[in-house]
Amino acid sequence: PSGAAAPANSAVASRPAVGLRLRDIESDKEIVTEAVQTIGNETLYRRGKLWIAASAKEVDPDKDAGQIKLVKRFTPEYFQLIQDNSAAENAVLARQQADDELLIKLRGQVYRIQ
């Protein structure tokens, strides 16, 4: 039927990554910060070149390095990870730029995608 709703994951995957919009109290102007972004249901926080997903916010990239699985983008391991992910999880990975790294928890495992 034409009134049928689209699957939830297709709507999540198609949402653009947008910076957080704030309003400056002094000037009453809107400010867009690229330090926080929301993709689907996941919020990402930027620390230098590392984006940290809210799902991995309790992980310290330095202190917890032994618990983090390193994955290089576009390797067979990366493509296996994509295959195992949902569309919403892959939308977060698709947002990653060439110079960025991503820290995210997927299915109980924390990954640092380089």
N, CA, C and O atoms as a Tinker XYZ file with bonds, in Angstrom:
   456  protein
     1  N      0.825000   -1.193000    0.000000    73     2
     2  CA     0.000000    0.000000    0.000000    64     1     3
     3  C      0.866000    1.253000    0.000000    63     2     4     5
     4  O      1.975000    1.258000    0.534000    81     3
     5  N      0.343000    2.310000   -0.606000    73     3     6
     6  CA     1.120000    3.541000   -0.711000    64     5     7
     7  C      1.317000    4.219000    0.642000    63     6     8     9
     8  O      2.257000    4.999000    0.795000    81     7
     9  N      0.476000    3.951000    1.610000    73     7    10
    10  CA     0.614000    4.568000    2.924000    64     9    11
    11  C      1.496000    3.776000    3.869000    63    10    12    13
    12  O      1.648000    4.155000    5.031000    81    11
    13  N      2.086000    2.674000    3.394000    73    11    14
    14  CA     2.908000    1.835000    4.263000    64    13    15
    15  C      4.175000    2.566000    4.662000    63    14    16    17
    16  O      4.763000    3.298000    3.865000    81    15
    17  N      4.583000    2.364000    5.884000    73    15    18
    18  CA     5.806000    2.999000    6.383000    64    17    19
    19  C      7.029000    2.277000    5.844000    63    18    20    21
    20  O      7.018000    1.058000    5.671000    81    19
    21  N      8.076000    3.037000    5.581000    73    19    22
    22  CA     9.345000    2.449000    5.142000    64    21    23
    23  C      9.967000    1.715000    6.322000    63    22    24    25
    24  O      9.705000    2.077000    7.470000    81    23
    25  N     10.779000    0.699000    6.075000    73    23    26
    26  CA    11.463000    0.022000    7.173000    64    25    27
    27  C     12.280000    1.026000    7.980000    63    26    28    29
    28  O     12.868000    1.951000    7.420000    81    27
    29  N     12.312000    0.842000    9.279000    73    27    30
    30  CA    12.977000    1.798000   10.165000    64    29    31
    31  C     14.444000    1.979000    9.813000    63    30    32    33
    32  O     14.954000    3.098000    9.874000    81    31
    33  N     15.128000    0.915000    9.450000    73    31    34
    34  CA    16.560000    1.047000    9.198000    64    33    35
    35  C     16.867000    1.839000    7.935000    63    34    36    37
    36  O     17.943000    2.432000    7.855000    81    35
    37  N     15.973000    1.880000    6.937000    73    35    38
    38  CA    16.239000    2.673000    5.737000    64    37    39
    39  C     16.167000    4.158000    6.053000    63    38    40    41
    40  O     16.926000    4.940000    5.480000    81    39
    41  N     15.286000    4.562000    6.939000    73    39    42
    42  CA    15.195000    5.967000    7.322000    64    41    43
    43  C     16.436000    6.390000    8.093000    63    42    44    45
    44  O     16.931000    7.503000    7.913000    81    43
    45  N     16.940000    5.514000    8.946000    73    43    46
    46  CA    18.139000    5.825000    9.724000    64    45    47
    47  C     19.332000    5.966000    8.802000    63    46    48    49
    48  O     20.114000    6.906000    8.950000    81    47
    49  N     19.491000    5.060000    7.860000    73    47    50
    50  CA    20.651000    5.069000    6.975000    64    49    51
    51  C     20.651000    6.283000    6.063000    63    50    52    53
    52  O     21.718000    6.721000    5.635000    81    51
    53  N     19.489000    6.838000    5.752000    73    51    54
    54  CA    19.435000    7.936000    4.805000    64    53    55
    55  C     19.565000    9.309000    5.467000    63    54    56    57
    56  O     19.681000   10.310000    4.759000    81    55
    57  N     19.550000    9.389000    6.774000    73    55    58
    58  CA    19.676000   10.679000    7.440000    64    57    59
    59  C     21.090000   11.222000    7.267000    63    58    60    61
    60  O     22.059000   10.486000    7.454000    81    59
    61  N     21.221000   12.487000    6.918000    73    59    62
    62  CA    22.563000   13.056000    6.775000    64    61    63
    63  C     23.200000   13.302000    8.136000    63    62    64    65
    64  O     22.511000   13.546000    9.126000    81    63
    65  N     24.519000   13.235000    8.165000    73    63    66
    66  CA    25.253000   13.565000    9.378000    64    65    67
    67  C     25.278000   15.081000    9.506000    63    66    68    69
    68  O     25.737000   15.771000    8.596000    81    67
    69  N     24.797000   15.597000   10.607000    73    67    70
    70  CA    24.707000   17.038000   10.801000    64    69    71
    71  C     25.333000   17.381000   12.133000    63    70    72    73
    72  O     25.147000   16.668000   13.119000    81    71
    73  N     26.079000   18.479000   12.160000    73    71    74
    74  CA    26.664000   18.940000   13.409000    64    73    75
    75  C     25.587000   19.397000   14.378000    63    74    76    77
    76  O     24.440000   19.619000   13.989000    81    75
    77  N     25.958000   19.531000   15.614000    73    75    78
    78  CA    25.050000   19.980000   16.653000    64    77    79
    79  C     24.787000   21.473000   16.489000    63    78    80    81
    80  O     25.722000   22.260000   16.340000    81    79
    81  N     23.526000   21.857000   16.518000    73    79    82
    82  CA    23.160000   23.270000   16.377000    64    81    83
    83  C     22.889000   23.847000   17.763000    63    82    84    85
    84  O     22.096000   23.307000   18.534000    81    83
    85  N     23.566000   24.958000   18.064000    73    83    86
    86  CA    23.425000   25.643000   19.344000    64    85    87
    87  C     23.065000   27.098000   19.087000    63    86    88    89
    88  O     23.298000   27.608000   17.991000    81    87
    89  N     22.499000   27.772000   20.081000    73    87    90
    90  CA    22.205000   29.193000   19.951000    64    89    91
    91  C     23.068000   29.931000   20.968000    63    90    92    93
    92  O     23.017000   29.650000   22.165000    81    91
    93  N     23.870000   30.888000   20.466000    73    91    94
    94  CA    24.737000   31.697000   21.318000    64    93    95
    95  C     23.873000   32.658000   22.127000    63    94    96    97
    96  O     23.073000   33.406000   21.565000    81    95
    97  N     24.035000   32.633000   23.429000    73    95    98
    98  CA    23.212000   33.456000   24.325000    64    97    99
    99  C     23.477000   34.942000   24.122000    63    98   100   101
   100  O     22.545000   35.745000   24.180000    81    99
   101  N     24.729000   35.323000   23.884000    73    99   102
   102  CA    25.079000   36.734000   23.735000    64   101   103
   103  C     24.558000   37.322000   22.419000    63   102   104   105
   104  O     23.943000   38.388000   22.414000    81   103
   105  N     24.804000   36.630000   21.315000    73   103   106
   106  CA    24.463000   37.189000   20.003000    64   105   107
   107  C     23.128000   36.690000   19.456000    63   106   108   109
   108  O     22.618000   37.245000   18.483000    81   107
   109  N     22.558000   35.659000   20.062000    73   107   110
   110  CA    21.333000   35.018000   19.607000    64   109   111
   111  C     21.480000   34.445000   18.193000    63   110   112   113
   112  O     20.492000   34.294000   17.474000    81   111
   113  N     22.727000   34.124000   17.799000    73   111   114
   114  CA    22.981000   33.516000   16.500000    64   113   115
   115  C     23.119000   32.009000   16.677000    63   114   116   117
   116  O     23.571000   31.513000   17.708000    81   115
   117  N     22.709000   31.303000   15.623000    73   115   118
   118  CA    22.851000   29.850000   15.634000    64   117   119
   119  C     24.289000   29.489000   15.297000    63   118   120   121
   120  O     24.876000   30.047000   14.370000    81   119
   121  N     24.858000   28.549000   16.058000    73   119   122
   122  CA    26.216000   28.060000   15.838000    64   121   123
   123  C     26.114000   26.566000   15.567000    63   122   124   125
   124  O     25.383000   25.852000   16.254000    81   123
   125  N     26.841000   26.101000   14.572000    73   123   126
   126  CA    26.893000   24.664000   14.284000    64   125   127
   127  C     28.275000   24.176000   14.673000    63   126   128   129
   128  O     29.280000   24.673000   14.165000    81   127
   129  N     28.329000   23.203000   15.572000    73   127   130
   130  CA    29.602000   22.641000   15.979000    64   129   131
   131  C     29.774000   21.274000   15.331000    63   130   132   133
   132  O     28.840000   20.474000   15.285000    81   131
   133  N     30.957000   21.021000   14.842000    73   131   134
   134  CA    31.253000   19.730000   14.224000    64   133   135
   135  C     31.850000   18.759000   15.244000    63   134   136   137
   136  O     32.279000   17.667000   14.871000    81   135
   137  N     31.885000   19.136000   16.514000    73   135   138
   138  CA    32.456000   18.276000   17.548000    64   137   139
   139  C     31.471000   17.216000   18.019000    63   138   140   141
   140  O     31.864000   16.251000   18.675000    81   139
   141  N     30.206000   17.387000   17.693000    73   139   142
   142  CA    29.181000   16.418000   18.053000    64   141   143
   143  C     28.305000   16.206000   16.822000    63   142   144   145
   144  O     27.850000   17.163000   16.195000    81   143
   145  N     28.076000   14.939000   16.486000    73   143   146
   146  CA    27.196000   14.627000   15.364000    64   145   147
   147  C     26.292000   13.468000   15.745000    63   146   148   149
   148  O     26.652000   12.607000   16.548000    81   147
   149  N     25.122000   13.469000   15.153000    73   147   150
   150  CA    24.180000   12.384000   15.367000    64   149   151
   151  C     23.921000   11.709000   14.035000    63   150   152   153
   152  O     23.588000   12.360000   13.044000    81   151
   153  N     24.077000   10.400000   14.025000    73   151   154
   154  CA    23.816000    9.601000   12.835000    64   153   155
   155  C     22.842000    8.509000   13.271000    63   154   156   157
   156  O     23.193000    7.636000   14.064000    81   155
   157  N     21.632000    8.564000   12.755000    73   155   158
   158  CA    20.612000    7.615000   13.190000    64   157   159
   159  C     20.383000    7.779000   14.681000    63   158   160   161
   160  O     20.068000    8.874000   15.148000    81   159
   161  N     20.540000    6.698000   15.428000    73   159   162
   162  CA    20.348000    6.736000   16.878000    64   161   163
   163  C     21.668000    6.848000   17.637000    63   162   164   165
   164  O     21.673000    6.762000   18.865000    81   163
   165  N     22.783000    7.038000   16.936000    73   163   166
   166  CA    24.109000    7.088000   17.559000    64   165   167
   167  C     24.632000    8.518000   17.548000    63   166   168   169
   168  O     24.553000    9.212000   16.534000    81   167
   169  N     25.165000    8.948000   18.680000    73   167   170
   170  CA    25.787000   10.261000   18.779000    64   169   171
   171  C     27.290000   10.061000   18.829000    63   170   172   173
   172  O     27.790000    9.189000   19.540000    81   171
   173  N     28.010000   10.882000   18.064000    73   171   174
   174  CA    29.466000   10.811000   17.994000    64   173   175
   175  C     30.059000   12.081000   18.575000    63   174   176   177
   176  O     29.553000   13.177000   18.334000    81   175
   177  N     31.142000   11.935000   19.349000    73   175   178
   178  CA    31.840000   13.044000   19.976000    64   177   179
   179  C     33.264000   13.059000   19.438000    63   178   180   181
   180  O     33.925000   12.020000   19.413000    81   179
   181  N     33.739000   14.204000   19.014000    73   179   182
   182  CA    35.067000   14.309000   18.409000    64   181   183
   183  C     36.118000   14.694000   19.437000    63   182   184   185
   184  O     35.936000   15.631000   20.214000    81   183
   185  N     37.227000   13.948000   19.426000    73   183   186
   186  CA    38.420000   14.273000   20.211000    64   185   187
   187  C     39.598000   14.210000   19.243000    63   186   188   189
   188  O     40.103000   13.129000   18.939000    81   187
   189  N     40.029000   15.360000   18.768000    73   187   190
   190  CA    41.091000   15.389000   17.763000    64   189   191
   191  C     40.588000   14.739000   16.491000    63   190   192   193
   192  O     39.572000   15.159000   15.937000    81   191
   193  N     41.295000   13.709000   16.018000    73   191   194
   194  CA    40.844000   13.011000   14.815000    64   193   195
   195  C     40.004000   11.774000   15.153000    63   194   196   197
   196  O     39.598000   11.040000   14.251000    81   195
   197  N     39.745000   11.540000   16.428000    73   195   198
   198  CA    38.986000   10.370000   16.872000    64   197   199
   199  C     37.537000   10.752000   17.157000    63   198   200   201
   200  O     37.265000   11.654000   17.950000    81   199
   201  N     36.604000   10.050000   16.496000    73   199   202
   202  CA    35.185000   10.168000   16.799000    64   201   203
   203  C     34.836000    9.029000   17.751000    63   202   204   205
   204  O     35.133000    7.869000   17.465000    81   203
   205  N     34.215000    9.346000   18.871000    73   203   206
   206  CA    33.837000    8.348000   19.867000    64   205   207
   207  C     32.317000    8.245000   19.876000    63   206   208   209
   208  O     31.615000    9.220000   20.143000    81   207
   209  N     31.824000    7.047000   19.580000    73   207   210
   210  CA    30.380000    6.803000   19.600000    64   209   211
   211  C     29.907000    6.734000   21.047000    63   210   212   213
   212  O     30.638000    6.287000   21.930000    81   211
   213  N     28.684000    7.180000   21.277000    73   211   214
   214  CA    28.128000    7.133000   22.628000    64   213   215
   215  C     28.145000    5.711000   23.174000    63   214   216   217
   216  O     28.249000    5.513000   24.384000    81   215
   217  N     28.045000    4.727000   22.299000    73   215   218
   218  CA    28.070000    3.325000   22.737000    64   217   219
   219  C     29.411000    2.936000   23.349000    63   218   220   221
   220  O     29.495000    1.946000   24.076000    81   219
   221  N     30.466000    3.709000   23.061000    73   219   222
   222  CA    31.809000    3.408000   23.586000    64   221   223
   223  C     32.323000    4.519000   24.493000    63   222   224   225
   224  O     33.525000    4.605000   24.742000    81   223
   225  N     31.438000    5.359000   24.986000    73   223   226
   226  CA    31.867000    6.521000   25.776000    64   225   227
   227  C     32.565000    6.152000   27.078000    63   226   228   229
   228  O     33.343000    6.948000   27.604000    81   227
   229  N     32.305000    4.966000   27.607000    73   227   230
   230  CA    32.946000    4.569000   28.863000    64   229   231
   231  C     34.346000    4.010000   28.651000    63   230   232   233
   232  O     35.050000    3.717000   29.617000    81   231
   233  N     34.752000    3.862000   27.400000    73   231   234
   234  CA    36.054000    3.282000   27.067000    64   233   235
   235  C     37.086000    4.388000   26.933000    63   234   236   237
   236  O     36.860000    5.376000   26.235000    81   235
   237  N     38.226000    4.219000   27.605000    73   235   238
   238  CA    39.342000    5.147000   27.460000    64   237   239
   239  C     40.251000    4.583000   26.373000    63   238   240   241
   240  O     40.802000    3.495000   26.544000    81   239
   241  N     40.420000    5.298000   25.257000    73   239   242
   242  CA    41.200000    4.754000   24.145000    64   241   243
   243  C     42.631000    4.371000   24.512000    63   242   244   245
   244  O     43.208000    3.481000   23.888000    81   243
   245  N     43.213000    5.030000   25.517000    73   243   246
   246  CA    44.580000    4.718000   25.931000    64   245   247
   247  C     44.615000    3.640000   27.008000    63   246   248   249
   248  O     45.308000    2.634000   26.855000    81   247
   249  N     43.879000    3.840000   28.089000    73   247   250
   250  CA    43.905000    2.894000   29.215000    64   249   251
   251  C     43.303000    1.544000   28.858000    63   250   252   253
   252  O     43.750000    0.517000   29.370000    81   251
   253  N     42.306000    1.528000   27.997000    73   251   254
   254  CA    41.605000    0.288000   27.649000    64   253   255
   255  C     42.046000   -0.284000   26.301000    63   254   256   257
   256  O     41.318000   -1.075000   25.700000    81   255
   257  N     43.215000    0.102000   25.825000    73   255   258
   258  CA    43.681000   -0.308000   24.488000    64   257   259
   259  C     43.666000   -1.826000   24.309000    63   258   260   261
   260  O     43.417000   -2.310000   23.204000    81   259
   261  N     43.926000   -2.578000   25.367000    73   259   262
   262  CA    43.944000   -4.037000   25.281000    64   261   263
   263  C     42.580000   -4.649000   24.992000    63   262   264   265
   264  O     42.504000   -5.785000   24.523000    81   263
   265  N     41.501000   -3.915000   25.266000    73   263   266
   266  CA    40.148000   -4.414000   25.038000    64   265   267
   267  C     39.582000   -3.971000   23.691000    63   266   268   269
   268  O     38.494000   -4.391000   23.297000    81   267
   269  N     40.331000   -3.118000   22.988000    73   267   270
   270  CA    39.845000   -2.530000   21.739000    64   269   271
   271  C     40.428000   -3.296000   20.553000    63   270   272   273
   272  O     41.637000   -3.516000   20.470000    81   271
   273  N     39.556000   -3.691000   19.651000    73   271   274
   274  CA    39.990000   -4.394000   18.444000    64   273   275
   275  C     40.237000   -3.364000   17.345000    63   274   276   277
   276  O     39.327000   -2.634000   16.953000    81   275
   277  N     41.470000   -3.309000   16.851000    73   275   278
   278  CA    41.824000   -2.382000   15.782000    64   277   279
   279  C     41.445000   -2.976000   14.435000    63   278   280   281
   280  O     41.737000   -4.137000   14.148000    81   279
   281  N     40.791000   -2.164000   13.617000    73   279   282
   282  CA    40.393000   -2.589000   12.278000    64   281   283
   283  C     40.754000   -1.459000   11.318000    63   282   284   285
   284  O     40.371000   -0.309000   11.532000    81   283
   285  N     41.478000   -1.784000   10.284000    73   283   286
   286  CA    41.805000   -0.794000    9.255000    64   285   287
   287  C     40.685000   -0.776000    8.220000    63   286   288   289
   288  O     40.169000   -1.819000    7.818000    81   287
   289  N     40.326000    0.427000    7.802000    73   287   290
   290  CA    39.263000    0.576000    6.799000    64   289   291
   291  C     39.642000   -0.137000    5.510000    63   290   292   293
   292  O     40.806000   -0.159000    5.107000    81   291
   293  N     38.644000   -0.712000    4.881000    73   291   294
   294  CA    38.736000   -1.330000    3.564000    64   293   295
   295  C     39.606000   -2.591000    3.516000    63   294   296   297
   296  O     40.071000   -2.988000    2.448000    81   295
   297  N     39.822000   -3.211000    4.667000    73   295   298
   298  CA    40.499000   -4.505000    4.715000    64   297   299
   299  C     39.429000   -5.595000    4.736000    63   298   300   301
   300  O     38.258000   -5.296000    4.968000    81   299
   301  N     39.807000   -6.854000    4.497000    73   299   302
   302  CA    38.806000   -7.933000    4.587000    64   301   303
   303  C     38.088000   -7.956000    5.946000    63   302   304   305
   304  O     36.890000   -8.233000    6.007000    81   303
   305  N     38.811000   -7.670000    7.026000    73   303   306
   306  CA    38.204000   -7.645000    8.359000    64   305   307
   307  C     37.154000   -6.534000    8.459000    63   306   308   309
   308  O     36.108000   -6.727000    9.079000    81   307
   309  N     37.421000   -5.395000    7.863000    73   307   310
   310  CA    36.481000   -4.271000    7.839000    64   309   311
   311  C     35.206000   -4.659000    7.089000    63   310   312   313
   312  O     34.096000   -4.397000    7.553000    81   311
   313  N     35.382000   -5.288000    5.921000    73   311   314
   314  CA    34.208000   -5.670000    5.133000    64   313   315
   315  C     33.399000   -6.773000    5.818000    63   314   316   317
   316  O     32.183000   -6.844000    5.644000    81   315
   317  N     34.064000   -7.634000    6.596000    73   315   318
   318  CA    33.336000   -8.637000    7.376000    64   317   319
   319  C     32.517000   -7.949000    8.464000    63   318   320   321
   320  O     31.377000   -8.332000    8.725000    81   319
   321  N     33.095000   -6.943000    9.091000    73   319   322
   322  CA    32.394000   -6.172000   10.117000    64   321   323
   323  C     31.146000   -5.523000    9.518000    63   322   324   325
   324  O     30.071000   -5.567000   10.117000    81   323
   325  N     31.288000   -4.925000    8.347000    73   323   326
   326  CA    30.143000   -4.303000    7.667000    64   325   327
   327  C     29.059000   -5.341000    7.378000    63   326   328   329
   328  O     27.869000   -5.074000    7.544000    81   327
   329  N     29.479000   -6.504000    6.950000    73   327   330
   330  CA    28.514000   -7.566000    6.630000    64   329   331
   331  C     27.724000   -7.989000    7.868000    63   330   332   333
   332  O     26.545000   -8.331000    7.767000    81   331
   333  N     28.372000   -7.966000    9.034000    73   331   334
   334  CA    27.720000   -8.379000   10.277000    64   333   335
   335  C     26.860000   -7.279000   10.896000    63   334   336   337
   336  O     26.042000   -7.554000   11.774000    81   335
   337  N     27.037000   -6.043000   10.447000    73   335   338
   338  CA    26.335000   -4.889000   11.021000    64   337   339
   339  C     24.926000   -4.732000   10.470000    63   338   340   341
   340  O     24.569000   -5.271000    9.422000    81   339
   341  N     24.139000   -3.967000   11.228000    73   339   342
   342  CA    22.824000   -3.531000   10.743000    64   341   343
   343  C     23.038000   -2.308000    9.845000    63   342   344   345
   344  O     24.133000   -1.746000    9.805000    81   343
   345  N     22.008000   -1.910000    9.141000    73   343   346
   346  CA    22.086000   -0.713000    8.301000    64   345   347
   347  C     22.393000    0.523000    9.147000    63   346   348   349
   348  O     23.147000    1.393000    8.712000    81   347
   349  N     21.824000    0.613000   10.338000    73   347   350
   350  CA    22.068000    1.763000   11.220000    64   349   351
   351  C     23.528000    1.808000   11.668000    63   350   352   353
   352  O     24.127000    2.883000   11.719000    81   351
   353  N     24.103000    0.655000   11.992000    73   351   354
   354  CA    25.516000    0.603000   12.391000    64   353   355
   355  C     26.407000    0.998000   11.223000    63   354   356   357
   356  O     27.384000    1.726000   11.403000    81   355
   357  N     26.077000    0.525000   10.035000    73   355   358
   358  CA    26.873000    0.861000    8.863000    64   357   359
   359  C     26.758000    2.334000    8.483000    63   358   360   361
   360  O     27.686000    2.895000    7.900000    81   359
   361  N     25.637000    2.964000    8.806000    73   359   362
   362  CA    25.494000    4.400000    8.547000    64   361   363
   363  C     26.530000    5.182000    9.347000    63   362   364   365
   364  O     27.059000    6.184000    8.867000    81   363
   365  N     26.819000    4.731000   10.557000    73   363   366
   366  CA    27.835000    5.384000   11.384000    64   365   367
   367  C     29.209000    5.183000   10.757000    63   366   368   369
   368  O     29.983000    6.135000   10.658000    81   367
   369  N     29.525000    3.971000   10.335000    73   367   370
   370  CA    30.816000    3.703000    9.713000    64   369   371
   371  C     30.969000    4.475000    8.409000    63   370   372   373
   372  O     32.070000    4.922000    8.086000    81   371
   373  N     29.898000    4.637000    7.662000    73   371   374
   374  CA    29.950000    5.339000    6.385000    64   373   375
   375  C     30.255000    6.821000    6.564000    63   374   376   377
   376  O     30.735000    7.455000    5.625000    81   375
   377  N     30.000000    7.381000    7.709000    73   375   378
   378  CA    30.249000    8.790000    7.990000    64   377   379
   379  C     31.744000    9.070000    8.145000    63   378   380   381
   380  O     32.169000   10.212000    7.978000    81   379
   381  N     32.531000    8.076000    8.454000    73   379   382
   382  CA    33.960000    8.247000    8.720000    64   381   383
   383  C     34.694000    8.774000    7.482000    63   382   384   385
   384  O     34.528000    8.253000    6.380000    81   383
   385  N     35.498000    9.803000    7.682000    73   383   386
   386  CA    36.299000   10.394000    6.616000    64   385   387
   387  C     37.707000    9.789000    6.623000    63   386   388   389
   388  O     38.081000    9.099000    7.571000    81   387
   389  N     38.480000   10.045000    5.573000    73   387   390
   390  CA    39.796000    9.434000    5.393000    64   389   391
   391  C     40.747000    9.690000    6.562000    63   390   392   393
   392  O     41.501000    8.792000    6.934000    81   391
   393  N     40.734000   10.873000    7.145000    73   391   394
   394  CA    41.664000   11.199000    8.227000    64   393   395
   395  C     41.105000   10.911000    9.615000    63   394   396   397
   396  O     41.797000   11.120000   10.612000    81   395
   397  N     39.873000   10.437000    9.697000    73   395   398
   398  CA    39.220000   10.175000   10.979000    64   397   399
   399  C     39.477000    8.762000   11.459000    63   398   400   401
   400  O     39.763000    7.859000   10.673000    81   399
   401  N     39.368000    8.590000   12.771000    73   399   402
   402  CA    39.293000    7.267000   13.377000    64   401   403
   403  C     37.969000    7.216000   14.119000    63   402   404   405
   404  O     37.422000    8.250000   14.503000    81   403
   405  N     37.456000    6.011000   14.318000    73   403   406
   406  CA    36.159000    5.840000   14.960000    64   405   407
   407  C     36.273000    4.793000   16.053000    63   406   408   409
   408  O     36.780000    3.695000   15.823000    81   407
   409  N     35.797000    5.138000   17.247000    73   407   410
   410  CA    35.731000    4.206000   18.370000    64   409   411
   411  C     34.252000    3.901000   18.590000    63   410   412   413
   412  O     33.463000    4.798000   18.888000    81   411
   413  N     33.884000    2.633000   18.443000    73   411   414
   414  CA    32.476000    2.258000   18.522000    64   413   415
   415  C     32.346000    0.862000   19.117000    63   414   416   417
   416  O     33.213000    0.008000   18.930000    81   415
   417  N     31.250000    0.647000   19.836000    73   415   418
   418  CA    30.968000   -0.675000   20.401000    64   417   419
   419  C     29.875000   -1.319000   19.567000    63   418   420   421
   420  O     28.788000   -0.765000   19.405000    81   419
   421  N     30.182000   -2.505000   19.039000    73   419   422
   422  CA    29.237000   -3.261000   18.222000    64   421   423
   423  C     29.139000   -4.676000   18.772000    63   422   424   425
   424  O     30.148000   -5.375000   18.866000    81   423
   425  N     27.957000   -5.097000   19.131000    73   423   426
   426  CA    27.717000   -6.451000   19.636000    64   425   427
   427  C     28.656000   -6.815000   20.787000    63   426   428   429
   428  O     29.173000   -7.931000   20.847000    81   427
   429  N     28.872000   -5.860000   21.703000    73   427   430
   430  CA    29.670000   -6.113000   22.896000    64   429   431
   431  C     31.176000   -5.946000   22.720000    63   430   432   433
   432  O     31.910000   -6.010000   23.706000    81   431
   433  N     31.654000   -5.734000   21.507000    73   431   434
   434  CA    33.083000   -5.551000   21.238000    64   433   435
   435  C     33.337000   -4.099000   20.856000    63   434   436   437
   436  O     32.596000   -3.517000   20.065000    81   435
   437  N     34.400000   -3.515000   21.430000    73   435   438
   438  CA    34.783000   -2.152000   21.078000    64   437   439
   439  C     35.792000   -2.220000   19.936000    63   438   440   441
   440  O     36.759000   -2.980000   19.988000    81   439
   441  N     35.549000   -1.413000   18.905000    73   439   442
   442  CA    36.408000   -1.360000   17.731000    64   441   443
   443  C     36.971000    0.046000   17.583000    63   442   444   445
   444  O     36.293000    1.040000   17.844000    81   443
   445  N     38.220000    0.103000   17.160000    73   443   446
   446  CA    38.812000    1.377000   16.737000    64   445   447
   447  C     39.104000    1.217000   15.249000    63   446   448   449
   448  O     39.989000    0.464000   14.844000    81   447
   449  N     38.344000    1.935000   14.465000    73   447   450
   450  CA    38.445000    1.801000   13.016000    64   449   451
   451  C     39.334000    2.923000   12.503000    63   450   452   453
   452  O     39.039000    4.107000   12.666000    81   451
   453  N     40.429000    2.511000   11.879000    73   451   454
   454  CA    41.443000    3.480000   11.420000    64   453   455
   455  C     41.407000    3.624000    9.927000    63   454   456
   456  O     42.186000    4.393000    9.363000    81   455
